[in-house]
Amino acid sequence: MPKYQSDVATGKKAVPQPFDASVLTVAVDLTLPSVALAANDLLELLDIPPNVQLVAVDVVAPQLDSNAAPTLAFSLGVINAAGTDLATVYDTGLKPGVGASGSVATANSAALAFANRDSVRKLGLKVTTAAATSATAGKQVLALVRMRY
């Protein structure tokens, strides 16, 4: 299962860090590969520092599955130490990029806010169901990660 990383995850792009109780929104861009995403592929977004609480994550995408009944779905969670799967799942069934104009999928379950915050967490998306008719090649996906200290 391949893992694709954002520029934030690889350290090429810096993002602000939360320092107080106000909610900070961090924009994370990810360019999808030229091949179709497959079930179990991982998209690594960014590291969440210790003591930082996730509030919500919006995944904004252009059309990613051009089938009349799109099936592409993701889970959001913390990537395990080996980088091979999600160790903790915060939300499932996320379907960004539905329809010709694309769409937004929002993860805002209580699991985000009450997750363990003792250490750095690698936030990522896992493909749980591949696209019926993939339209992902080379497209940009934007994750708006809202967090607070």
Phi and psi in radians as a Rosetta constraint file:
Dihedral C 1 N 2 CA 2 C 2 CIRCULARHARMONIC -1.227 0.35
Dihedral N 2 CA 2 C 2 N 3 CIRCULARHARMONIC 2.704 0.35
Dihedral C 2 N 3 CA 3 C 3 CIRCULARHARMONIC -2.157 0.35
Dihedral N 3 CA 3 C 3 N 4 CIRCULARHARMONIC 2.244 0.35
Dihedral C 3 N 4 CA 4 C 4 CIRCULARHARMONIC -1.953 0.35
Dihedral N 4 CA 4 C 4 N 5 CIRCULARHARMONIC 2.372 0.35
Dihedral C 4 N 5 CA 5 C 5 CIRCULARHARMONIC -2.022 0.35
Dihedral N 5 CA 5 C 5 N 6 CIRCULARHARMONIC 2.512 0.35
Dihedral C 5 N 6 CA 6 C 6 CIRCULARHARMONIC -1.324 0.35
Dihedral N 6 CA 6 C 6 N 7 CIRCULARHARMONIC 2.904 0.35
Dihedral C 6 N 7 CA 7 C 7 CIRCULARHARMONIC -1.130 0.35
Dihedral N 7 CA 7 C 7 N 8 CIRCULARHARMONIC -0.465 0.35
Dihedral C 7 N 8 CA 8 C 8 CIRCULARHARMONIC -1.221 0.35
Dihedral N 8 CA 8 C 8 N 9 CIRCULARHARMONIC -0.763 0.35
Dihedral C 8 N 9 CA 9 C 9 CIRCULARHARMONIC -1.117 0.35
Dihedral N 9 CA 9 C 9 N 10 CIRCULARHARMONIC -0.590 0.35
Dihedral C 9 N 10 CA 10 C 10 CIRCULARHARMONIC -1.497 0.35
Dihedral N 10 CA 10 C 10 N 11 CIRCULARHARMONIC -0.122 0.35
Dihedral C 10 N 11 CA 11 C 11 CIRCULARHARMONIC 1.539 0.35
Dihedral N 11 CA 11 C 11 N 12 CIRCULARHARMONIC 0.060 0.35
Dihedral C 11 N 12 CA 12 C 12 CIRCULARHARMONIC -1.279 0.35
Dihedral N 12 CA 12 C 12 N 13 CIRCULARHARMONIC -0.415 0.35
Dihedral C 12 N 13 CA 13 C 13 CIRCULARHARMONIC -2.284 0.35
Dihedral N 13 CA 13 C 13 N 14 CIRCULARHARMONIC 2.235 0.35
Dihedral C 13 N 14 CA 14 C 14 CIRCULARHARMONIC -1.573 0.35
Dihedral N 14 CA 14 C 14 N 15 CIRCULARHARMONIC 2.645 0.35
Dihedral C 14 N 15 CA 15 C 15 CIRCULARHARMONIC -2.279 0.35
Dihedral N 15 CA 15 C 15 N 16 CIRCULARHARMONIC 2.678 0.35
Dihedral C 15 N 16 CA 16 C 16 CIRCULARHARMONIC -1.159 0.35
Dihedral N 16 CA 16 C 16 N 17 CIRCULARHARMONIC 2.696 0.35
Dihedral C 16 N 17 CA 17 C 17 CIRCULARHARMONIC -2.001 0.35
Dihedral N 17 CA 17 C 17 N 18 CIRCULARHARMONIC 2.496 0.35
Dihedral C 17 N 18 CA 18 C 18 CIRCULARHARMONIC -1.149 0.35
Dihedral N 18 CA 18 C 18 N 19 CIRCULARHARMONIC 2.507 0.35
Dihedral C 18 N 19 CA 19 C 19 CIRCULARHARMONIC -2.307 0.35
Dihedral N 19 CA 19 C 19 N 20 CIRCULARHARMONIC -0.056 0.35
Dihedral C 19 N 20 CA 20 C 20 CIRCULARHARMONIC -2.624 0.35
Dihedral N 20 CA 20 C 20 N 21 CIRCULARHARMONIC -2.951 0.35
Dihedral C 20 N 21 CA 21 C 21 CIRCULARHARMONIC -1.359 0.35
Dihedral N 21 CA 21 C 21 N 22 CIRCULARHARMONIC -0.109 0.35
Dihedral C 21 N 22 CA 22 C 22 CIRCULARHARMONIC -1.265 0.35
Dihedral N 22 CA 22 C 22 N 23 CIRCULARHARMONIC 2.687 0.35
Dihedral C 22 N 23 CA 23 C 23 CIRCULARHARMONIC -1.503 0.35
Dihedral N 23 CA 23 C 23 N 24 CIRCULARHARMONIC 2.231 0.35
Dihedral C 23 N 24 CA 24 C 24 CIRCULARHARMONIC -1.892 0.35
Dihedral N 24 CA 24 C 24 N 25 CIRCULARHARMONIC 2.331 0.35
Dihedral C 24 N 25 CA 25 C 25 CIRCULARHARMONIC -1.830 0.35
Dihedral N 25 CA 25 C 25 N 26 CIRCULARHARMONIC 2.204 0.35
Dihedral C 25 N 26 CA 26 C 26 CIRCULARHARMONIC -1.972 0.35
Dihedral N 26 CA 26 C 26 N 27 CIRCULARHARMONIC 2.212 0.35
Dihedral C 26 N 27 CA 27 C 27 CIRCULARHARMONIC -1.611 0.35
Dihedral N 27 CA 27 C 27 N 28 CIRCULARHARMONIC 2.175 0.35
Dihedral C 27 N 28 CA 28 C 28 CIRCULARHARMONIC -2.121 0.35
Dihedral N 28 CA 28 C 28 N 29 CIRCULARHARMONIC 2.022 0.35
Dihedral C 28 N 29 CA 29 C 29 CIRCULARHARMONIC -1.633 0.35
Dihedral N 29 CA 29 C 29 N 30 CIRCULARHARMONIC 2.487 0.35
Dihedral C 29 N 30 CA 30 C 30 CIRCULARHARMONIC -2.415 0.35
Dihedral N 30 CA 30 C 30 N 31 CIRCULARHARMONIC 2.182 0.35
Dihedral C 30 N 31 CA 31 C 31 CIRCULARHARMONIC -1.583 0.35
Dihedral N 31 CA 31 C 31 N 32 CIRCULARHARMONIC 2.169 0.35
Dihedral C 31 N 32 CA 32 C 32 CIRCULARHARMONIC -1.324 0.35
Dihedral N 32 CA 32 C 32 N 33 CIRCULARHARMONIC 2.698 0.35
Dihedral C 32 N 33 CA 33 C 33 CIRCULARHARMONIC -1.210 0.35
Dihedral N 33 CA 33 C 33 N 34 CIRCULARHARMONIC 2.935 0.35
Dihedral C 33 N 34 CA 34 C 34 CIRCULARHARMONIC -1.329 0.35
Dihedral N 34 CA 34 C 34 N 35 CIRCULARHARMONIC -0.225 0.35
Dihedral C 34 N 35 CA 35 C 35 CIRCULARHARMONIC -1.687 0.35
Dihedral N 35 CA 35 C 35 N 36 CIRCULARHARMONIC 2.753 0.35
Dihedral C 35 N 36 CA 36 C 36 CIRCULARHARMONIC -1.148 0.35
Dihedral N 36 CA 36 C 36 N 37 CIRCULARHARMONIC 2.482 0.35
Dihedral C 36 N 37 CA 37 C 37 CIRCULARHARMONIC -1.200 0.35
Dihedral N 37 CA 37 C 37 N 38 CIRCULARHARMONIC 2.455 0.35
Dihedral C 37 N 38 CA 38 C 38 CIRCULARHARMONIC -2.023 0.35
Dihedral N 38 CA 38 C 38 N 39 CIRCULARHARMONIC 2.806 0.35
Dihedral C 38 N 39 CA 39 C 39 CIRCULARHARMONIC -0.952 0.35
Dihedral N 39 CA 39 C 39 N 40 CIRCULARHARMONIC 2.411 0.35
Dihedral C 39 N 40 CA 40 C 40 CIRCULARHARMONIC 1.399 0.35
Dihedral N 40 CA 40 C 40 N 41 CIRCULARHARMONIC -0.023 0.35
Dihedral C 40 N 41 CA 41 C 41 CIRCULARHARMONIC -1.129 0.35
Dihedral N 41 CA 41 C 41 N 42 CIRCULARHARMONIC 2.569 0.35
Dihedral C 41 N 42 CA 42 C 42 CIRCULARHARMONIC -1.975 0.35
Dihedral N 42 CA 42 C 42 N 43 CIRCULARHARMONIC 2.454 0.35
Dihedral C 42 N 43 CA 43 C 43 CIRCULARHARMONIC -2.056 0.35
Dihedral N 43 CA 43 C 43 N 44 CIRCULARHARMONIC 1.852 0.35
Dihedral C 43 N 44 CA 44 C 44 CIRCULARHARMONIC -1.458 0.35
Dihedral N 44 CA 44 C 44 N 45 CIRCULARHARMONIC 2.163 0.35
Dihedral C 44 N 45 CA 45 C 45 CIRCULARHARMONIC -1.627 0.35
Dihedral N 45 CA 45 C 45 N 46 CIRCULARHARMONIC -1.087 0.35
Dihedral C 45 N 46 CA 46 C 46 CIRCULARHARMONIC -2.921 0.35
Dihedral N 46 CA 46 C 46 N 47 CIRCULARHARMONIC 2.934 0.35
Dihedral C 46 N 47 CA 47 C 47 CIRCULARHARMONIC -1.574 0.35
Dihedral N 47 CA 47 C 47 N 48 CIRCULARHARMONIC 2.321 0.35
Dihedral C 47 N 48 CA 48 C 48 CIRCULARHARMONIC -1.705 0.35
Dihedral N 48 CA 48 C 48 N 49 CIRCULARHARMONIC 2.086 0.35
Dihedral C 48 N 49 CA 49 C 49 CIRCULARHARMONIC -1.141 0.35
Dihedral N 49 CA 49 C 49 N 50 CIRCULARHARMONIC 2.818 0.35
Dihedral C 49 N 50 CA 50 C 50 CIRCULARHARMONIC -1.033 0.35
Dihedral N 50 CA 50 C 50 N 51 CIRCULARHARMONIC 2.636 0.35
Dihedral C 50 N 51 CA 51 C 51 CIRCULARHARMONIC 1.179 0.35
Dihedral N 51 CA 51 C 51 N 52 CIRCULARHARMONIC 0.149 0.35
Dihedral C 51 N 52 CA 52 C 52 CIRCULARHARMONIC -1.770 0.35
Dihedral N 52 CA 52 C 52 N 53 CIRCULARHARMONIC 2.312 0.35
Dihedral C 52 N 53 CA 53 C 53 CIRCULARHARMONIC -1.758 0.35
Dihedral N 53 CA 53 C 53 N 54 CIRCULARHARMONIC 2.269 0.35
Dihedral C 53 N 54 CA 54 C 54 CIRCULARHARMONIC -1.364 0.35
Dihedral N 54 CA 54 C 54 N 55 CIRCULARHARMONIC 2.450 0.35
Dihedral C 54 N 55 CA 55 C 55 CIRCULARHARMONIC -1.872 0.35
Dihedral N 55 CA 55 C 55 N 56 CIRCULARHARMONIC -0.855 0.35
Dihedral C 55 N 56 CA 56 C 56 CIRCULARHARMONIC -2.895 0.35
Dihedral N 56 CA 56 C 56 N 57 CIRCULARHARMONIC 2.802 0.35
Dihedral C 56 N 57 CA 57 C 57 CIRCULARHARMONIC -2.369 0.35
Dihedral N 57 CA 57 C 57 N 58 CIRCULARHARMONIC 2.175 0.35
Dihedral C 57 N 58 CA 58 C 58 CIRCULARHARMONIC -1.813 0.35
Dihedral N 58 CA 58 C 58 N 59 CIRCULARHARMONIC 2.277 0.35
Dihedral C 58 N 59 CA 59 C 59 CIRCULARHARMONIC -1.922 0.35
Dihedral N 59 CA 59 C 59 N 60 CIRCULARHARMONIC 1.977 0.35
Dihedral C 59 N 60 CA 60 C 60 CIRCULARHARMONIC -1.848 0.35
Dihedral N 60 CA 60 C 60 N 61 CIRCULARHARMONIC 2.230 0.35
Dihedral C 60 N 61 CA 61 C 61 CIRCULARHARMONIC -2.609 0.35
Dihedral N 61 CA 61 C 61 N 62 CIRCULARHARMONIC 2.591 0.35
Dihedral C 61 N 62 CA 62 C 62 CIRCULARHARMONIC -1.254 0.35
Dihedral N 62 CA 62 C 62 N 63 CIRCULARHARMONIC -3.134 0.35
Dihedral C 62 N 63 CA 63 C 63 CIRCULARHARMONIC -0.987 0.35
Dihedral N 63 CA 63 C 63 N 64 CIRCULARHARMONIC 2.176 0.35
Dihedral C 63 N 64 CA 64 C 64 CIRCULARHARMONIC -1.949 0.35
Dihedral N 64 CA 64 C 64 N 65 CIRCULARHARMONIC -0.333 0.35
Dihedral C 64 N 65 CA 65 C 65 CIRCULARHARMONIC -2.398 0.35
Dihedral N 65 CA 65 C 65 N 66 CIRCULARHARMONIC 1.896 0.35
Dihedral C 65 N 66 CA 66 C 66 CIRCULARHARMONIC -1.535 0.35
Dihedral N 66 CA 66 C 66 N 67 CIRCULARHARMONIC 0.117 0.35
Dihedral C 66 N 67 CA 67 C 67 CIRCULARHARMONIC -1.198 0.35
Dihedral N 67 CA 67 C 67 N 68 CIRCULARHARMONIC 2.653 0.35
Dihedral C 67 N 68 CA 68 C 68 CIRCULARHARMONIC -1.091 0.35
Dihedral N 68 CA 68 C 68 N 69 CIRCULARHARMONIC -0.482 0.35
Dihedral C 68 N 69 CA 69 C 69 CIRCULARHARMONIC -2.148 0.35
Dihedral N 69 CA 69 C 69 N 70 CIRCULARHARMONIC 1.386 0.35
Dihedral C 69 N 70 CA 70 C 70 CIRCULARHARMONIC -1.069 0.35
Dihedral N 70 CA 70 C 70 N 71 CIRCULARHARMONIC 2.488 0.35
Dihedral C 70 N 71 CA 71 C 71 CIRCULARHARMONIC -2.070 0.35
Dihedral N 71 CA 71 C 71 N 72 CIRCULARHARMONIC -0.220 0.35
Dihedral C 71 N 72 CA 72 C 72 CIRCULARHARMONIC -1.006 0.35
Dihedral N 72 CA 72 C 72 N 73 CIRCULARHARMONIC 2.154 0.35
Dihedral C 72 N 73 CA 73 C 73 CIRCULARHARMONIC -2.467 0.35
Dihedral N 73 CA 73 C 73 N 74 CIRCULARHARMONIC 2.652 0.35
Dihedral C 73 N 74 CA 74 C 74 CIRCULARHARMONIC -2.250 0.35
Dihedral N 74 CA 74 C 74 N 75 CIRCULARHARMONIC 2.750 0.35
Dihedral C 74 N 75 CA 75 C 75 CIRCULARHARMONIC -1.990 0.35
Dihedral N 75 CA 75 C 75 N 76 CIRCULARHARMONIC 2.596 0.35
Dihedral C 75 N 76 CA 76 C 76 CIRCULARHARMONIC -1.970 0.35
Dihedral N 76 CA 76 C 76 N 77 CIRCULARHARMONIC 2.364 0.35
Dihedral C 76 N 77 CA 77 C 77 CIRCULARHARMONIC -3.086 0.35
Dihedral N 77 CA 77 C 77 N 78 CIRCULARHARMONIC -2.834 0.35
Dihedral C 77 N 78 CA 78 C 78 CIRCULARHARMONIC -1.721 0.35
Dihedral N 78 CA 78 C 78 N 79 CIRCULARHARMONIC 2.227 0.35
Dihedral C 78 N 79 CA 79 C 79 CIRCULARHARMONIC -1.313 0.35
Dihedral N 79 CA 79 C 79 N 80 CIRCULARHARMONIC 2.418 0.35
Dihedral C 79 N 80 CA 80 C 80 CIRCULARHARMONIC -1.190 0.35
Dihedral N 80 CA 80 C 80 N 81 CIRCULARHARMONIC 2.953 0.35
Dihedral C 80 N 81 CA 81 C 81 CIRCULARHARMONIC -1.060 0.35
Dihedral N 81 CA 81 C 81 N 82 CIRCULARHARMONIC -0.571 0.35
Dihedral C 81 N 82 CA 82 C 82 CIRCULARHARMONIC -1.354 0.35
Dihedral N 82 CA 82 C 82 N 83 CIRCULARHARMONIC -0.236 0.35
Dihedral C 82 N 83 CA 83 C 83 CIRCULARHARMONIC 1.293 0.35
Dihedral N 83 CA 83 C 83 N 84 CIRCULARHARMONIC 0.464 0.35
Dihedral C 83 N 84 CA 84 C 84 CIRCULARHARMONIC -1.962 0.35
Dihedral N 84 CA 84 C 84 N 85 CIRCULARHARMONIC -0.227 0.35
Dihedral C 84 N 85 CA 85 C 85 CIRCULARHARMONIC -2.875 0.35
Dihedral N 85 CA 85 C 85 N 86 CIRCULARHARMONIC 3.040 0.35
Dihedral C 85 N 86 CA 86 C 86 CIRCULARHARMONIC -1.495 0.35
Dihedral N 86 CA 86 C 86 N 87 CIRCULARHARMONIC 2.168 0.35
Dihedral C 86 N 87 CA 87 C 87 CIRCULARHARMONIC -1.391 0.35
Dihedral N 87 CA 87 C 87 N 88 CIRCULARHARMONIC -0.651 0.35
Dihedral C 87 N 88 CA 88 C 88 CIRCULARHARMONIC -2.272 0.35
Dihedral N 88 CA 88 C 88 N 89 CIRCULARHARMONIC 2.256 0.35
Dihedral C 88 N 89 CA 89 C 89 CIRCULARHARMONIC -1.817 0.35
Dihedral N 89 CA 89 C 89 N 90 CIRCULARHARMONIC 2.187 0.35
Dihedral C 89 N 90 CA 90 C 90 CIRCULARHARMONIC -1.612 0.35
Dihedral N 90 CA 90 C 90 N 91 CIRCULARHARMONIC -0.654 0.35
Dihedral C 90 N 91 CA 91 C 91 CIRCULARHARMONIC -2.694 0.35
Dihedral N 91 CA 91 C 91 N 92 CIRCULARHARMONIC 2.627 0.35
Dihedral C 91 N 92 CA 92 C 92 CIRCULARHARMONIC -2.272 0.35
Dihedral N 92 CA 92 C 92 N 93 CIRCULARHARMONIC 2.939 0.35
Dihedral C 92 N 93 CA 93 C 93 CIRCULARHARMONIC 1.234 0.35
Dihedral N 93 CA 93 C 93 N 94 CIRCULARHARMONIC 0.397 0.35
Dihedral C 93 N 94 CA 94 C 94 CIRCULARHARMONIC -1.308 0.35
Dihedral N 94 CA 94 C 94 N 95 CIRCULARHARMONIC 2.259 0.35
Dihedral C 94 N 95 CA 95 C 95 CIRCULARHARMONIC -2.226 0.35
Dihedral N 95 CA 95 C 95 N 96 CIRCULARHARMONIC 1.311 0.35
Dihedral C 95 N 96 CA 96 C 96 CIRCULARHARMONIC -1.347 0.35
Dihedral N 96 CA 96 C 96 N 97 CIRCULARHARMONIC 2.767 0.35
Dihedral C 96 N 97 CA 97 C 97 CIRCULARHARMONIC 1.314 0.35
Dihedral N 97 CA 97 C 97 N 98 CIRCULARHARMONIC 0.545 0.35
Dihedral C 97 N 98 CA 98 C 98 CIRCULARHARMONIC -1.592 0.35
Dihedral N 98 CA 98 C 98 N 99 CIRCULARHARMONIC 2.378 0.35
Dihedral C 98 N 99 CA 99 C 99 CIRCULARHARMONIC 1.567 0.35
Dihedral N 99 CA 99 C 99 N 100 CIRCULARHARMONIC 2.836 0.35
Dihedral C 99 N 100 CA 100 C 100 CIRCULARHARMONIC -1.074 0.35
Dihedral N 100 CA 100 C 100 N 101 CIRCULARHARMONIC -0.510 0.35
Dihedral C 100 N 101 CA 101 C 101 CIRCULARHARMONIC -1.634 0.35
Dihedral N 101 CA 101 C 101 N 102 CIRCULARHARMONIC -0.013 0.35
Dihedral C 101 N 102 CA 102 C 102 CIRCULARHARMONIC 1.416 0.35
Dihedral N 102 CA 102 C 102 N 103 CIRCULARHARMONIC -3.103 0.35
Dihedral C 102 N 103 CA 103 C 103 CIRCULARHARMONIC -2.887 0.35
Dihedral N 103 CA 103 C 103 N 104 CIRCULARHARMONIC 3.043 0.35
Dihedral C 103 N 104 CA 104 C 104 CIRCULARHARMONIC -2.008 0.35
Dihedral N 104 CA 104 C 104 N 105 CIRCULARHARMONIC 2.357 0.35
Dihedral C 104 N 105 CA 105 C 105 CIRCULARHARMONIC -2.007 0.35
Dihedral N 105 CA 105 C 105 N 106 CIRCULARHARMONIC 2.299 0.35
Dihedral C 105 N 106 CA 106 C 106 CIRCULARHARMONIC -1.981 0.35
Dihedral N 106 CA 106 C 106 N 107 CIRCULARHARMONIC 2.251 0.35
Dihedral C 106 N 107 CA 107 C 107 CIRCULARHARMONIC -1.834 0.35
Dihedral N 107 CA 107 C 107 N 108 CIRCULARHARMONIC 2.028 0.35
Dihedral C 107 N 108 CA 108 C 108 CIRCULARHARMONIC -2.527 0.35
Dihedral N 108 CA 108 C 108 N 109 CIRCULARHARMONIC 0.571 0.35
Dihedral C 108 N 109 CA 109 C 109 CIRCULARHARMONIC -1.233 0.35
Dihedral N 109 CA 109 C 109 N 110 CIRCULARHARMONIC 2.781 0.35
Dihedral C 109 N 110 CA 110 C 110 CIRCULARHARMONIC -1.083 0.35
Dihedral N 110 CA 110 C 110 N 111 CIRCULARHARMONIC -0.415 0.35
Dihedral C 110 N 111 CA 111 C 111 CIRCULARHARMONIC -1.031 0.35
Dihedral N 111 CA 111 C 111 N 112 CIRCULARHARMONIC -0.560 0.35
Dihedral C 111 N 112 CA 112 C 112 CIRCULARHARMONIC -1.069 0.35
Dihedral N 112 CA 112 C 112 N 113 CIRCULARHARMONIC -0.866 0.35
Dihedral C 112 N 113 CA 113 C 113 CIRCULARHARMONIC -1.263 0.35
Dihedral N 113 CA 113 C 113 N 114 CIRCULARHARMONIC -0.528 0.35
Dihedral C 113 N 114 CA 114 C 114 CIRCULARHARMONIC -1.875 0.35
Dihedral N 114 CA 114 C 114 N 115 CIRCULARHARMONIC 0.313 0.35
Dihedral C 114 N 115 CA 115 C 115 CIRCULARHARMONIC -1.244 0.35
Dihedral N 115 CA 115 C 115 N 116 CIRCULARHARMONIC 2.782 0.35
Dihedral C 115 N 116 CA 116 C 116 CIRCULARHARMONIC -1.022 0.35
Dihedral N 116 CA 116 C 116 N 117 CIRCULARHARMONIC 2.273 0.35
Dihedral C 116 N 117 CA 117 C 117 CIRCULARHARMONIC -2.069 0.35
Dihedral N 117 CA 117 C 117 N 118 CIRCULARHARMONIC 0.341 0.35
Dihedral C 117 N 118 CA 118 C 118 CIRCULARHARMONIC -1.308 0.35
Dihedral N 118 CA 118 C 118 N 119 CIRCULARHARMONIC -0.384 0.35
Dihedral C 118 N 119 CA 119 C 119 CIRCULARHARMONIC -2.462 0.35
Dihedral N 119 CA 119 C 119 N 120 CIRCULARHARMONIC 3.055 0.35
Dihedral C 119 N 120 CA 120 C 120 CIRCULARHARMONIC -1.153 0.35
Dihedral N 120 CA 120 C 120 N 121 CIRCULARHARMONIC 2.411 0.35
Dihedral C 120 N 121 CA 121 C 121 CIRCULARHARMONIC -2.165 0.35
Dihedral N 121 CA 121 C 121 N 122 CIRCULARHARMONIC 2.347 0.35
Dihedral C 121 N 122 CA 122 C 122 CIRCULARHARMONIC -1.565 0.35
Dihedral N 122 CA 122 C 122 N 123 CIRCULARHARMONIC 1.929 0.35
Dihedral C 122 N 123 CA 123 C 123 CIRCULARHARMONIC -1.463 0.35
Dihedral N 123 CA 123 C 123 N 124 CIRCULARHARMONIC 2.315 0.35
Dihedral C 123 N 124 CA 124 C 124 CIRCULARHARMONIC -2.641 0.35
Dihedral N 124 CA 124 C 124 N 125 CIRCULARHARMONIC 2.917 0.35
Dihedral C 124 N 125 CA 125 C 125 CIRCULARHARMONIC -1.939 0.35
Dihedral N 125 CA 125 C 125 N 126 CIRCULARHARMONIC 2.426 0.35
Dihedral C 125 N 126 CA 126 C 126 CIRCULARHARMONIC -2.052 0.35
Dihedral N 126 CA 126 C 126 N 127 CIRCULARHARMONIC 2.312 0.35
Dihedral C 126 N 127 CA 127 C 127 CIRCULARHARMONIC -1.270 0.35
Dihedral N 127 CA 127 C 127 N 128 CIRCULARHARMONIC 2.047 0.35
Dihedral C 127 N 128 CA 128 C 128 CIRCULARHARMONIC -1.700 0.35
Dihedral N 128 CA 128 C 128 N 129 CIRCULARHARMONIC -0.515 0.35
Dihedral C 128 N 129 CA 129 C 129 CIRCULARHARMONIC -2.410 0.35
Dihedral N 129 CA 129 C 129 N 130 CIRCULARHARMONIC 2.192 0.35
Dihedral C 129 N 130 CA 130 C 130 CIRCULARHARMONIC -1.208 0.35
Dihedral N 130 CA 130 C 130 N 131 CIRCULARHARMONIC 2.821 0.35
Dihedral C 130 N 131 CA 131 C 131 CIRCULARHARMONIC -1.213 0.35
Dihedral N 131 CA 131 C 131 N 132 CIRCULARHARMONIC 2.480 0.35
Dihedral C 131 N 132 CA 132 C 132 CIRCULARHARMONIC -1.167 0.35
Dihedral N 132 CA 132 C 132 N 133 CIRCULARHARMONIC -0.761 0.35
Dihedral C 132 N 133 CA 133 C 133 CIRCULARHARMONIC -2.370 0.35
Dihedral N 133 CA 133 C 133 N 134 CIRCULARHARMONIC 1.681 0.35
Dihedral C 133 N 134 CA 134 C 134 CIRCULARHARMONIC -1.120 0.35
Dihedral N 134 CA 134 C 134 N 135 CIRCULARHARMONIC 2.365 0.35
Dihedral C 134 N 135 CA 135 C 135 CIRCULARHARMONIC -2.345 0.35
Dihedral N 135 CA 135 C 135 N 136 CIRCULARHARMONIC 0.588 0.35
Dihedral C 135 N 136 CA 136 C 136 CIRCULARHARMONIC -1.573 0.35
Dihedral N 136 CA 136 C 136 N 137 CIRCULARHARMONIC -0.354 0.35
Dihedral C 136 N 137 CA 137 C 137 CIRCULARHARMONIC -0.870 0.35
Dihedral N 137 CA 137 C 137 N 138 CIRCULARHARMONIC 2.009 0.35
Dihedral C 137 N 138 CA 138 C 138 CIRCULARHARMONIC 1.221 0.35
Dihedral N 138 CA 138 C 138 N 139 CIRCULARHARMONIC 0.124 0.35
Dihedral C 138 N 139 CA 139 C 139 CIRCULARHARMONIC -1.395 0.35
Dihedral N 139 CA 139 C 139 N 140 CIRCULARHARMONIC 2.731 0.35
Dihedral C 139 N 140 CA 140 C 140 CIRCULARHARMONIC -1.635 0.35
Dihedral N 140 CA 140 C 140 N 141 CIRCULARHARMONIC 2.350 0.35
Dihedral C 140 N 141 CA 141 C 141 CIRCULARHARMONIC -2.046 0.35
Dihedral N 141 CA 141 C 141 N 142 CIRCULARHARMONIC 2.423 0.35
Dihedral C 141 N 142 CA 142 C 142 CIRCULARHARMONIC -2.024 0.35
Dihedral N 142 CA 142 C 142 N 143 CIRCULARHARMONIC 2.184 0.35
Dihedral C 142 N 143 CA 143 C 143 CIRCULARHARMONIC -1.881 0.35
Dihedral N 143 CA 143 C 143 N 144 CIRCULARHARMONIC 2.160 0.35
Dihedral C 143 N 144 CA 144 C 144 CIRCULARHARMONIC -1.766 0.35
Dihedral N 144 CA 144 C 144 N 145 CIRCULARHARMONIC 1.829 0.35
Dihedral C 144 N 145 CA 145 C 145 CIRCULARHARMONIC -1.726 0.35
Dihedral N 145 CA 145 C 145 N 146 CIRCULARHARMONIC 2.062 0.35
Dihedral C 145 N 146 CA 146 C 146 CIRCULARHARMONIC -1.809 0.35
Dihedral N 146 CA 146 C 146 N 147 CIRCULARHARMONIC 2.214 0.35
Dihedral C 146 N 147 CA 147 C 147 CIRCULARHARMONIC -2.569 0.35
Dihedral N 147 CA 147 C 147 N 148 CIRCULARHARMONIC 2.884 0.35
Dihedral C 147 N 148 CA 148 C 148 CIRCULARHARMONIC -2.585 0.35
Dihedral N 148 CA 148 C 148 N 149 CIRCULARHARMONIC 2.767 0.35
